[in-house]
Each structure stands twice: as C-alpha cells, then as structure tokens.
C-alpha cells in the first residue's frame, strides 16, 4: 500500500517537473536561446519518461540521466539569470543544482550498497 502511494507521488512529480521544463524550453526558444531550450526540453521529456514502466536496469539509467540533466539545466538557468542581471534568483537555481547533486550521490550510494549486498 505504501509503495503504491510512493509510486503515484513519483509519477505526479515526474509529470509536473517534465511539463515545467517543457514549458520553460518554449520560453527559451522564444528568446532565441536555442541550446538552452533544447537541453531543457530534453530534460523535460526524460522527466516525463520516468512514469513509464521500464526494466530495472533502464529505470536506474533513466534516474541518473534525469538527475544529471536536472543539474545541468539548473546550472544553465542560474548562469542565464546571472547574465541577465537578476539580484538573487540565480542563487535559487544554484541551490536546486546542489540539492539535485546531493540526491544523485545518495542514489549512487544506495544503489552501490544494494549491489554489494546482492553479491554477498
């Protein structure tokens, strides 16, 4: 029961994050920031792809790809806001990148422990 609730929550968060990234990518295309728009759009599609049922191996690869792209997008957005002269908004995106990086390390450690326990 608890696992089912967790799965539904992760599905909703994946969809929400994916659609936010896709909408953001359209804004970048409108500002002629094509590369930022493409990377943000790709990150959005990968976030949406997390809702599909995949084999465990592909799910882990997708999880790491999503986190890495989220870090890249957050850092690119922070740089974009900084270059546009915002006062403090770029710090929020740096914080998002740091939190995503922390989550990436936590997932890596958990997966590593799971593999080591499986081998014993």
ChimeraX attribute file (.defattr): number of C-alpha atoms within 10 A of each C-alpha:
attribute: neighborCount
match mode: 1-to-1
recipient: residues
	/A:1	6
	/A:2	6
	/A:3	8
	/A:4	9
	/A:5	10
	/A:6	11
	/A:7	13
	/A:8	12
	/A:9	12
	/A:10	14
	/A:11	18
	/A:12	14
	/A:13	16
	/A:14	21
	/A:15	20
	/A:16	15
	/A:17	19
	/A:18	24
	/A:19	18
	/A:20	15
	/A:21	25
	/A:22	22
	/A:23	15
	/A:24	16
	/A:25	24
	/A:26	18
	/A:27	15
	/A:28	17
	/A:29	15
	/A:30	10
	/A:31	10
	/A:32	11
	/A:33	14
	/A:34	15
	/A:35	12
	/A:36	21
	/A:37	23
	/A:38	16
	/A:39	19
	/A:40	28
	/A:41	24
	/A:42	19
	/A:43	27
	/A:44	26
	/A:45	19
	/A:46	23
	/A:47	28
	/A:48	22
	/A:49	19
	/A:50	19
	/A:51	17
	/A:52	9
	/A:53	9
	/A:54	12
	/A:55	8
	/A:56	9
	/A:57	8
	/A:58	11
	/A:59	16
	/A:60	15
	/A:61	10
	/A:62	17
	/A:63	16
	/A:64	17
	/A:65	16
	/A:66	25
	/A:67	21
	/A:68	17
	/A:69	20
	/A:70	24
	/A:71	23
	/A:72	19
	/A:73	23
	/A:74	22
	/A:75	20
	/A:76	19
	/A:77	20
	/A:78	23
	/A:79	16
	/A:80	15
	/A:81	17
	/A:82	15
	/A:83	10
	/A:84	10
	/A:85	11
	/A:86	12
	/A:87	9
	/A:88	11
	/A:89	13
	/A:90	22
	/A:91	16
	/A:92	13
	/A:93	20
	/A:94	18
	/A:95	15
	/A:96	18
	/A:97	24
	/A:98	15
	/A:99	13
	/A:100	20
	/A:101	17
	/A:102	13
	/A:103	14
	/A:104	19
	/A:105	13
	/A:106	12
	/A:107	16
	/A:108	14
	/A:109	12
	/A:110	12
	/A:111	13
	/A:112	12
	/A:113	12
	/A:114	11
	/A:115	11
	/A:116	10
	/A:117	9
	/A:118	8
	/A:119	7
	/A:120	5
